[in-house]
């Protein structure tokens, strides 16, 4: 698929979507992928709650090393 075809397909999907929450998430994700700053106003309430929960977990020491997480994922994938 050419770049132009991909852009046209993305444009079609956006134009056909009337869900503002979905459009907002896609816009924010696209900005993150392009390494553009996402303002506080662009982060929805659910994402803010998830960030706050994560920060609380870090403060409580409820963290895992990168290797621990990789092992859990490997184990999960091998069960399937």
Biopython code that builds the backbone (N, CA, C, O; Angstrom):
import numpy as np
from Bio.PDB.StructureBuilder import StructureBuilder

atoms = [
    (1, "UNK", "N", (0.855, -1.173, 0.000)),
    (1, "UNK", "CA", (0.000, 0.000, 0.000)),
    (1, "UNK", "C", (0.901, 1.237, 0.000)),
    (1, "UNK", "O", (1.840, 1.327, 0.791)),
    (2, "UNK", "N", (0.617, 2.163, -0.868)),
    (2, "UNK", "CA", (1.429, 3.378, -0.972)),
    (2, "UNK", "C", (1.083, 4.343, 0.159)),
    (2, "UNK", "O", (0.065, 4.193, 0.833)),
    (3, "UNK", "N", (1.933, 5.316, 0.348)),
    (3, "UNK", "CA", (1.704, 6.333, 1.382)),
    (3, "UNK", "C", (0.393, 7.057, 1.093)),
    (3, "UNK", "O", (-0.388, 7.312, 2.010)),
    (4, "UNK", "N", (0.152, 7.383, -0.146)),
    (4, "UNK", "CA", (-1.085, 8.077, -0.506)),
    (4, "UNK", "C", (-2.317, 7.218, -0.191)),
    (4, "UNK", "O", (-3.324, 7.734, 0.292)),
    (5, "UNK", "N", (-2.239, 5.928, -0.461)),
    (5, "UNK", "CA", (-3.361, 5.032, -0.148)),
    (5, "UNK", "C", (-3.604, 4.945, 1.355)),
    (5, "UNK", "O", (-4.749, 4.922, 1.807)),
    (6, "UNK", "N", (-2.530, 4.898, 2.114)),
    (6, "UNK", "CA", (-2.655, 4.850, 3.581)),
    (6, "UNK", "C", (-3.293, 6.137, 4.089)),
    (6, "UNK", "O", (-4.201, 6.095, 4.919)),
    (7, "UNK", "N", (-2.825, 7.279, 3.596)),
    (7, "UNK", "CA", (-3.392, 8.565, 4.015)),
    (7, "UNK", "C", (-4.874, 8.645, 3.662)),
    (7, "UNK", "O", (-5.687, 9.092, 4.472)),
    (8, "UNK", "N", (-5.222, 8.215, 2.458)),
    (8, "UNK", "CA", (-6.625, 8.247, 2.050)),
    (8, "UNK", "C", (-7.481, 7.345, 2.930)),
    (8, "UNK", "O", (-8.606, 7.702, 3.281)),
    (9, "UNK", "N", (-6.957, 6.187, 3.283)),
    (9, "UNK", "CA", (-7.693, 5.272, 4.145)),
    (9, "UNK", "C", (-7.872, 5.864, 5.536)),
    (9, "UNK", "O", (-8.955, 5.785, 6.115)),
    (10, "UNK", "N", (-6.812, 6.454, 6.070)),
    (10, "UNK", "CA", (-6.919, 7.103, 7.379)),
    (10, "UNK", "C", (-7.923, 8.250, 7.335)),
    (10, "UNK", "O", (-8.739, 8.407, 8.243)),
    (11, "UNK", "N", (-7.857, 9.040, 6.285)),
    (11, "UNK", "CA", (-8.784, 10.157, 6.139)),
    (11, "UNK", "C", (-10.227, 9.650, 6.077)),
    (11, "UNK", "O", (-11.114, 10.233, 6.701)),
    (12, "UNK", "N", (-10.466, 8.574, 5.332)),
    (12, "UNK", "CA", (-11.797, 7.983, 5.243)),
    (12, "UNK", "C", (-12.289, 7.550, 6.623)),
    (12, "UNK", "O", (-13.430, 7.819, 6.998)),
    (13, "UNK", "N", (-11.420, 6.880, 7.369)),
    (13, "UNK", "CA", (-11.808, 6.423, 8.710)),
    (13, "UNK", "C", (-12.163, 7.588, 9.616)),
    (13, "UNK", "O", (-13.138, 7.526, 10.365)),
    (14, "UNK", "N", (-11.375, 8.647, 9.549)),
    (14, "UNK", "CA", (-11.631, 9.820, 10.387)),
    (14, "UNK", "C", (-12.943, 10.487, 9.984)),
    (14, "UNK", "O", (-13.754, 10.839, 10.841)),
    (15, "UNK", "N", (-13.149, 10.659, 8.687)),
    (15, "UNK", "CA", (-14.359, 11.324, 8.203)),
    (15, "UNK", "C", (-15.606, 10.521, 8.565)),
    (15, "UNK", "O", (-16.646, 11.112, 8.858)),
    (16, "UNK", "N", (-15.529, 9.204, 8.552)),
    (16, "UNK", "CA", (-16.682, 8.361, 8.847)),
    (16, "UNK", "C", (-16.959, 8.223, 10.341)),
    (16, "UNK", "O", (-17.979, 7.650, 10.725)),
    (17, "UNK", "N", (-16.082, 8.730, 11.179)),
    (17, "UNK", "CA", (-16.211, 8.579, 12.629)),
    (17, "UNK", "C", (-16.793, 9.843, 13.239)),
    (17, "UNK", "O", (-16.320, 10.950, 12.981)),
    (18, "UNK", "N", (-17.826, 9.662, 14.051)),
    (18, "UNK", "CA", (-18.446, 10.791, 14.743)),
    (18, "UNK", "C", (-18.261, 10.708, 16.255)),
    (18, "UNK", "O", (-18.889, 11.458, 17.002)),
    (19, "UNK", "N", (-17.407, 9.802, 16.703)),
    (19, "UNK", "CA", (-17.160, 9.613, 18.129)),
    (19, "UNK", "C", (-16.021, 10.542, 18.555)),
    (19, "UNK", "O", (-14.862, 10.266, 18.244)),
    (20, "UNK", "N", (-16.327, 11.638, 19.260)),
    (20, "UNK", "CA", (-15.287, 12.590, 19.626)),
    (20, "UNK", "C", (-14.207, 11.989, 20.536)),
    (20, "UNK", "O", (-13.039, 12.371, 20.458)),
    (21, "UNK", "N", (-14.604, 11.051, 21.392)),
    (21, "UNK", "CA", (-13.636, 10.417, 22.294)),
    (21, "UNK", "C", (-12.616, 9.601, 21.498)),
    (21, "UNK", "O", (-11.416, 9.670, 21.765)),
    (22, "UNK", "N", (-13.091, 8.839, 20.531)),
    (22, "UNK", "CA", (-12.205, 8.045, 19.682)),
    (22, "UNK", "C", (-11.292, 8.943, 18.863)),
    (22, "UNK", "O", (-10.094, 8.683, 18.761)),
    (23, "UNK", "N", (-11.845, 9.991, 18.281)),
    (23, "UNK", "CA", (-11.049, 10.916, 17.481)),
    (23, "UNK", "C", (-9.965, 11.582, 18.332)),
    (23, "UNK", "O", (-8.837, 11.774, 17.878)),
    (24, "UNK", "N", (-10.318, 11.928, 19.558)),
    (24, "UNK", "CA", (-9.354, 12.551, 20.465)),
    (24, "UNK", "C", (-8.214, 11.592, 20.788)),
    (24, "UNK", "O", (-7.051, 11.993, 20.807)),
    (25, "UNK", "N", (-8.543, 10.332, 21.039)),
    (25, "UNK", "CA", (-7.514, 9.339, 21.348)),
    (25, "UNK", "C", (-6.593, 9.115, 20.158)),
    (25, "UNK", "O", (-5.377, 9.013, 20.318)),
    (26, "UNK", "N", (-7.173, 9.041, 18.968)),
    (26, "UNK", "CA", (-6.365, 8.842, 17.761)),
    (26, "UNK", "C", (-5.434, 10.030, 17.554)),
    (26, "UNK", "O", (-4.257, 9.855, 17.240)),
    (27, "UNK", "N", (-5.961, 11.236, 17.731)),
    (27, "UNK", "CA", (-5.140, 12.444, 17.571)),
    (27, "UNK", "C", (-3.984, 12.451, 18.570)),
    (27, "UNK", "O", (-2.843, 12.726, 18.198)),
    (28, "UNK", "N", (-4.276, 12.151, 19.830)),
    (28, "UNK", "CA", (-3.225, 12.140, 20.843)),
    (28, "UNK", "C", (-2.185, 11.064, 20.556)),
    (28, "UNK", "O", (-0.987, 11.302, 20.707)),
    (29, "UNK", "N", (-2.631, 9.889, 20.148)),
    (29, "UNK", "CA", (-1.700, 8.801, 19.835)),
    (29, "UNK", "C", (-0.812, 9.185, 18.659)),
    (29, "UNK", "O", (0.394, 8.939, 18.675)),
    (30, "UNK", "N", (-1.404, 9.777, 17.660)),
    (30, "UNK", "CA", (-0.643, 10.205, 16.486)),
    (30, "UNK", "C", (0.405, 11.249, 16.887)),
    (30, "UNK", "O", (1.545, 11.195, 16.424)),
    (31, "UNK", "N", (0.021, 12.191, 17.742)),
    (31, "UNK", "CA", (0.964, 13.205, 18.212)),
    (31, "UNK", "C", (2.124, 12.562, 18.974)),
    (31, "UNK", "O", (3.279, 12.958, 18.810)),
    (32, "UNK", "N", (1.809, 11.573, 19.803)),
    (32, "UNK", "CA", (2.848, 10.883, 20.567)),
    (32, "UNK", "C", (3.805, 10.176, 19.625)),
    (32, "UNK", "O", (5.021, 10.240, 19.806)),
    (33, "UNK", "N", (3.256, 9.496, 18.609)),
    (33, "UNK", "CA", (4.104, 8.792, 17.649)),
    (33, "UNK", "C", (5.010, 9.757, 16.889)),
    (33, "UNK", "O", (6.142, 9.416, 16.547)),
    (34, "UNK", "N", (4.505, 10.961, 16.626)),
    (34, "UNK", "CA", (5.297, 11.965, 15.916)),
    (34, "UNK", "C", (6.192, 12.758, 16.879)),
    (34, "UNK", "O", (6.926, 13.659, 16.474)),
    (35, "UNK", "N", (6.107, 12.398, 18.152)),
    (35, "UNK", "CA", (6.877, 13.064, 19.201)),
    (35, "UNK", "C", (6.538, 14.556, 19.317)),
    (35, "UNK", "O", (7.402, 15.388, 19.596)),
    (36, "UNK", "N", (5.267, 14.864, 19.096)),
    (36, "UNK", "CA", (4.767, 16.222, 19.300)),
    (36, "UNK", "C", (4.198, 16.303, 20.706)),
    (36, "UNK", "O", (3.646, 15.324, 21.206)),
    (37, "UNK", "N", (4.322, 17.444, 21.343)),
    (37, "UNK", "CA", (3.792, 17.559, 22.703)),
    (37, "UNK", "C", (2.268, 17.447, 22.729)),
    (37, "UNK", "O", (1.572, 17.952, 21.848)),
    (38, "UNK", "N", (1.777, 16.775, 23.760)),
    (38, "UNK", "CA", (0.336, 16.655, 23.991)),
    (38, "UNK", "C", (0.039, 17.481, 25.230)),
    (38, "UNK", "O", (0.617, 17.253, 26.293)),
    (39, "UNK", "N", (-0.871, 18.448, 25.086)),
    (39, "UNK", "CA", (-1.159, 19.334, 26.213)),
    (39, "UNK", "C", (-2.013, 18.629, 27.253)),
    (39, "UNK", "O", (-2.647, 17.613, 26.969)),
    (40, "UNK", "N", (-2.020, 19.172, 28.443)),
    (40, "UNK", "CA", (-2.821, 18.624, 29.545)),
    (40, "UNK", "C", (-4.286, 18.560, 29.155)),
    (40, "UNK", "O", (-4.984, 17.618, 29.530)),
    (41, "UNK", "N", (-4.763, 19.547, 28.406)),
    (41, "UNK", "CA", (-6.175, 19.579, 28.008)),
    (41, "UNK", "C", (-6.513, 18.446, 27.052)),
    (41, "UNK", "O", (-7.678, 18.066, 26.936)),
    (42, "UNK", "N", (-5.516, 17.898, 26.365)),
    (42, "UNK", "CA", (-5.757, 16.846, 25.395)),
    (42, "UNK", "C", (-5.770, 15.449, 26.009)),
    (42, "UNK", "O", (-6.102, 14.472, 25.338)),
    (43, "UNK", "N", (-5.413, 15.363, 27.259)),
    (43, "UNK", "CA", (-5.418, 14.076, 27.944)),
    (43, "UNK", "C", (-6.763, 13.924, 28.631)),
    (43, "UNK", "O", (-7.151, 14.781, 29.425)),
    (44, "UNK", "N", (-7.478, 12.851, 28.340)),
    (44, "UNK", "CA", (-8.817, 12.703, 28.914)),
    (44, "UNK", "C", (-8.754, 12.217, 30.360)),
    (44, "UNK", "O", (-7.700, 11.825, 30.859)),
    (45, "UNK", "N", (-9.899, 12.255, 31.008)),
    (45, "UNK", "CA", (-9.979, 11.924, 32.434)),
    (45, "UNK", "C", (-9.494, 10.514, 32.741)),
    (45, "UNK", "O", (-8.805, 10.293, 33.737)),
    (46, "UNK", "N", (-9.849, 9.568, 31.894)),
    (46, "UNK", "CA", (-9.440, 8.183, 32.135)),
    (46, "UNK", "C", (-7.915, 8.070, 32.114)),
    (46, "UNK", "O", (-7.328, 7.399, 32.964)),
    (47, "UNK", "N", (-7.286, 8.714, 31.163)),
    (47, "UNK", "CA", (-5.834, 8.668, 31.092)),
    (47, "UNK", "C", (-5.207, 9.318, 32.320)),
    (47, "UNK", "O", (-4.208, 8.827, 32.846)),
    (48, "UNK", "N", (-5.793, 10.419, 32.774)),
    (48, "UNK", "CA", (-5.282, 11.078, 33.980)),
    (48, "UNK", "C", (-5.396, 10.156, 35.193)),
    (48, "UNK", "O", (-4.477, 10.090, 36.010)),
    (49, "UNK", "N", (-6.524, 9.443, 35.316)),
    (49, "UNK", "CA", (-6.686, 8.508, 36.431)),
    (49, "UNK", "C", (-5.647, 7.393, 36.350)),
    (49, "UNK", "O", (-5.097, 6.975, 37.369)),
    (50, "UNK", "N", (-5.382, 6.915, 35.139)),
    (50, "UNK", "CA", (-4.393, 5.851, 34.979)),
    (50, "UNK", "C", (-2.991, 6.352, 35.347)),
    (50, "UNK", "O", (-2.222, 5.629, 35.981)),
    (51, "UNK", "N", (-2.663, 7.576, 34.954)),
    (51, "UNK", "CA", (-1.366, 8.159, 35.298)),
    (51, "UNK", "C", (-1.241, 8.308, 36.811)),
    (51, "UNK", "O", (-0.220, 7.951, 37.399)),
    (52, "UNK", "N", (-2.291, 8.839, 37.432)),
    (52, "UNK", "CA", (-2.279, 9.026, 38.890)),
    (52, "UNK", "C", (-2.147, 7.678, 39.607)),
    (52, "UNK", "O", (-1.408, 7.567, 40.585)),
    (53, "UNK", "N", (-2.853, 6.664, 39.129)),
    (53, "UNK", "CA", (-2.759, 5.339, 39.730)),
    (53, "UNK", "C", (-1.333, 4.803, 39.617)),
    (53, "UNK", "O", (-0.796, 4.242, 40.572)),
    (54, "UNK", "N", (-0.726, 4.981, 38.445)),
    (54, "UNK", "CA", (0.650, 4.519, 38.246)),
    (54, "UNK", "C", (1.631, 5.230, 39.161)),
    (54, "UNK", "O", (2.523, 4.599, 39.730)),
    (55, "UNK", "N", (1.472, 6.534, 39.305)),
    (55, "UNK", "CA", (2.363, 7.289, 40.186)),
    (55, "UNK", "C", (2.200, 6.841, 41.641)),
    (55, "UNK", "O", (3.183, 6.754, 42.377)),
    (56, "UNK", "N", (0.968, 6.559, 42.054)),
    (56, "UNK", "CA", (0.716, 6.060, 43.412)),
    (56, "UNK", "C", (1.385, 4.707, 43.605)),
    (56, "UNK", "O", (1.979, 4.451, 44.652)),
    (57, "UNK", "N", (1.292, 3.839, 42.600)),
    (57, "UNK", "CA", (1.933, 2.531, 42.685)),
    (57, "UNK", "C", (3.446, 2.674, 42.810)),
    (57, "UNK", "O", (4.076, 1.940, 43.571)),
    (58, "UNK", "N", (4.029, 3.607, 42.074)),
    (58, "UNK", "CA", (5.476, 3.829, 42.165)),
    (58, "UNK", "C", (5.841, 4.293, 43.569)),
    (58, "UNK", "O", (6.814, 3.814, 44.153)),
    (59, "UNK", "N", (5.055, 5.235, 44.115)),
    (59, "UNK", "CA", (5.326, 5.735, 45.466)),
    (59, "UNK", "C", (5.257, 4.618, 46.505)),
    (59, "UNK", "O", (6.000, 4.638, 47.486)),
    (60, "UNK", "N", (4.362, 3.638, 46.293)),
    (60, "UNK", "CA", (4.205, 2.523, 47.222)),
    (60, "UNK", "C", (5.210, 1.402, 46.959)),
    (60, "UNK", "O", (5.233, 0.404, 47.679)),
    (61, "UNK", "N", (6.032, 1.566, 45.938)),
    (61, "UNK", "CA", (7.004, 0.524, 45.612)),
    (61, "UNK", "C", (6.408, -0.653, 44.868)),
    (61, "UNK", "O", (7.022, -1.718, 44.793)),
    (62, "UNK", "N", (5.232, -0.475, 44.325)),
    (62, "UNK", "CA", (4.559, -1.548, 43.588)),
    (62, "UNK", "C", (4.997, -1.522, 42.127)),
    (62, "UNK", "O", (4.203, -1.233, 41.231)),
    (63, "UNK", "N", (6.257, -1.825, 41.908)),
    (63, "UNK", "CA", (6.815, -1.783, 40.556)),
    (63, "UNK", "C", (7.451, -3.127, 40.209)),
    (63, "UNK", "O", (7.679, -3.964, 41.083)),
    (64, "UNK", "N", (7.731, -3.316, 38.936)),
    (64, "UNK", "CA", (8.398, -4.516, 38.439)),
    (64, "UNK", "C", (9.529, -4.099, 37.516)),
    (64, "UNK", "O", (9.434, -3.084, 36.825)),
    (65, "UNK", "N", (10.586, -4.871, 37.504)),
    (65, "UNK", "CA", (11.691, -4.577, 36.600)),
    (65, "UNK", "C", (11.284, -4.926, 35.177)),
    (65, "UNK", "O", (10.327, -5.665, 34.948)),
    (66, "UNK", "N", (12.023, -4.385, 34.240)),
    (66, "UNK", "CA", (11.771, -4.655, 32.830)),
    (66, "UNK", "C", (11.844, -6.157, 32.553)),
    (66, "UNK", "O", (11.011, -6.705, 31.830)),
    (67, "UNK", "N", (12.838, -6.811, 33.129)),
    (67, "UNK", "CA", (13.006, -8.249, 32.906)),
    (67, "UNK", "C", (11.842, -9.044, 33.494)),
    (67, "UNK", "O", (11.398, -10.018, 32.886)),
    (68, "UNK", "N", (11.338, -8.644, 34.670)),
    (68, "UNK", "CA", (10.186, -9.332, 35.266)),
    (68, "UNK", "C", (8.963, -9.241, 34.343)),
    (68, "UNK", "O", (8.242, -10.221, 34.153)),
    (69, "UNK", "N", (8.749, -8.079, 33.789)),
    (69, "UNK", "CA", (7.608, -7.886, 32.901)),
    (69, "UNK", "C", (7.783, -8.702, 31.626)),
    (69, "UNK", "O", (6.833, -9.326, 31.154)),
    (70, "UNK", "N", (8.977, -8.702, 31.071)),
    (70, "UNK", "CA", (9.244, -9.496, 29.863)),
    (70, "UNK", "C", (8.985, -10.976, 30.129)),
    (70, "UNK", "O", (8.423, -11.667, 29.279)),
    (71, "UNK", "N", (9.386, -11.465, 31.293)),
    (71, "UNK", "CA", (9.177, -12.869, 31.635)),
    (71, "UNK", "C", (7.682, -13.182, 31.776)),
    (71, "UNK", "O", (7.224, -14.232, 31.324)),
    (72, "UNK", "N", (6.923, -12.277, 32.400)),
    (72, "UNK", "CA", (5.482, -12.474, 32.528)),
    (72, "UNK", "C", (4.824, -12.530, 31.153)),
    (72, "UNK", "O", (3.942, -13.356, 30.915)),
    (73, "UNK", "N", (5.245, -11.666, 30.263)),
    (73, "UNK", "CA", (4.681, -11.653, 28.914)),
    (73, "UNK", "C", (5.045, -12.935, 28.174)),
    (73, "UNK", "O", (4.192, -13.545, 27.529)),
    (74, "UNK", "N", (6.304, -13.343, 28.266)),
    (74, "UNK", "CA", (6.730, -14.597, 27.635)),
    (74, "UNK", "C", (5.899, -15.767, 28.149)),
    (74, "UNK", "O", (5.436, -16.602, 27.372)),
    (75, "UNK", "N", (5.719, -15.818, 29.453)),
    (75, "UNK", "CA", (4.951, -16.899, 30.066)),
    (75, "UNK", "C", (3.507, -16.866, 29.589)),
    (75, "UNK", "O", (2.932, -17.909, 29.277)),
    (76, "UNK", "N", (2.922, -15.690, 29.530)),
    (76, "UNK", "CA", (1.548, -15.545, 29.075)),
    (76, "UNK", "C", (1.395, -15.986, 27.627)),
    (76, "UNK", "O", (0.441, -16.687, 27.289)),
    (77, "UNK", "N", (2.315, -15.589, 26.781)),
    (77, "UNK", "CA", (2.232, -15.920, 25.357)),
    (77, "UNK", "C", (2.427, -17.412, 25.100)),
    (77, "UNK", "O", (1.851, -17.957, 24.159)),
    (78, "UNK", "N", (3.232, -18.074, 25.925)),
    (78, "UNK", "CA", (3.459, -19.503, 25.732)),
    (78, "UNK", "C", (2.276, -20.348, 26.188)),
    (78, "UNK", "O", (2.158, -21.507, 25.792)),
    (79, "UNK", "N", (1.407, -19.787, 27.008)),
    (79, "UNK", "CA", (0.221, -20.514, 27.453)),
    (79, "UNK", "C", (-0.805, -20.621, 26.351)),
    (79, "UNK", "O", (-1.618, -21.544, 26.354)),
    (80, "UNK", "N", (-0.787, -19.713, 25.422)),
    (80, "UNK", "CA", (-1.810, -19.663, 24.355)),
    (80, "UNK", "C", (-1.529, -20.633, 23.253)),
    (80, "UNK", "O", (-2.292, -20.711, 22.290)),
]
sb = StructureBuilder()
sb.init_structure("model")
sb.init_model(0)
sb.init_chain("A")
sb.init_seg("    ")
for serial, (resi, resn, name, xyz) in enumerate(atoms, 1):
    if name == "N":
        sb.init_residue(resn, " ", resi, " ")
    sb.init_atom(name, np.array(xyz, "f"), 0.0, 1.0, " ", f" {name:<3s}", serial, name[0])
structure = sb.get_structure()
